[in-house]
């Protein structure tokens, strides 16, 4: 099962794959149950995972910067109190 597949949440590449998967599911109503769309589904999952990992990396970098700024402010306040 995939997360939210709304087009505004994903890149053009992933949106194209998502559309291809949805089209396959519509055209292969019974085939989707026996694996007719599995290759496209794997590509969609790979694309979504790569997007998630990119977001995670950016968020971790931003958090590290915020943490560093917090630590600097904390050291500055403790230095002034002494």
CORFEN-V886825 format. One record per residue. N is the residue number from 1. RES is the residue in one small letter. SS is DSSP state (H for helix, E for strand, C for the rest). PHI is phi in whole degrees, 0 to 359 (none if undefined). NEAR is the number of other C-alpha atoms within 8 Angstrom. Layout:
N|RES|SS|PHI|NEAR  N|RES|SS|PHI|NEAR
This chain:
1|x|C|none|2  2|x|C|263|5  3|x|C|285|4  4|x|C|295|5  5|x|C|257|8  6|x|C|300|6  7|x|H|295|7  8|x|H|288|4  9|x|H|266|7  10|x|C|230|11  11|x|C|287|7  12|x|H|299|6  13|x|H|301|7  14|x|H|293|11  15|x|H|298|10  16|x|H|297|8  17|x|H|294|11  18|x|H|297|10  19|x|H|297|8  20|x|H|297|9  21|x|H|294|12  22|x|H|296|8  23|x|H|296|8  24|x|H|300|11  25|x|H|296|11  26|x|H|288|7  27|x|H|281|6  28|x|C|249|10  29|x|C|305|8  30|x|C|275|6  31|x|H|296|10  32|x|H|296|12  33|x|H|281|7  34|x|H|246|6  35|x|C|100|7  36|x|C|295|10  37|x|C|251|12  38|x|H|297|8  39|x|H|296|7  40|x|H|292|10  41|x|H|299|9  42|x|H|297|8  43|x|H|297|9  44|x|H|297|12  45|x|H|299|9  46|x|H|296|8  47|x|H|296|10  48|x|H|296|10  49|x|H|295|8  50|x|H|298|8  51|x|H|298|9  52|x|H|297|8  53|x|H|294|8  54|x|H|297|8  55|x|H|299|8  56|x|H|297|8  57|x|H|297|8  58|x|H|298|8  59|x|H|295|8  60|x|H|295|8  61|x|H|295|8  62|x|H|296|8  63|x|H|294|8  64|x|H|296|8  65|x|H|296|8  66|x|H|298|8  67|x|H|296|8  68|x|H|297|8  69|x|H|297|8  70|x|H|299|8  71|x|H|297|8  72|x|H|295|8  73|x|H|295|8  74|x|H|297|8  75|x|H|293|8  76|x|H|295|8  77|x|H|289|8  78|x|H|288|8  79|x|H|290|7  80|x|H|285|6  81|x|H|286|5  82|x|C|278|4
